[in-house]
């Protein structure tokens, strides 16, 4: 299994799973969430509304993950996860780590071999890029080490800016 970093657009990744840094409503938003919803097309919003109407009437809790089809994306599935919002006092790194591990658990349960993750929490939720990178890379490394027989063989952090890429590259070098 490998962990890698790339500079790019997560909506263009040819992987089995794209992880969405969603909000708890699952009904779209800004940043990565808005880009994924726009690229996946309106059926993604319909699938998320169905989740809200059935299994997640109160929304997706912070640190948890759930899958939908990816529709118009080049991926097969979107795994939605909700990062902790530092502006709302959600400062526990374990919640941020859970976003990564829960997403990888869901992806593995789907039989996915490749997963693209954004820098969950490092946008409007206020996490420092270096801290978000350290937590995410550390969680991915721990998950990979704990799951030697997993279907997931590639964990790719897809970063939208050179600064985030630098933070994730540094974290990966330390991991």
Secondary structure, DSSP 8 states (H G I E B T S, - for coil): -EEEEEES-GGG--SSEEEEEE-TT-S--SHHHHHHHHHH-HHHHHHHHHHHHTT-TT---TT-EEEEE-TTSSSSEEEEEE---GGGT---HHHHHHHHHHHHHHHHHHT-SEEEE--TTSSTT---HHHHHHHHHHHHHHHHHH-TT-S--EEEEEESSHHHHHHHHHHHHH-
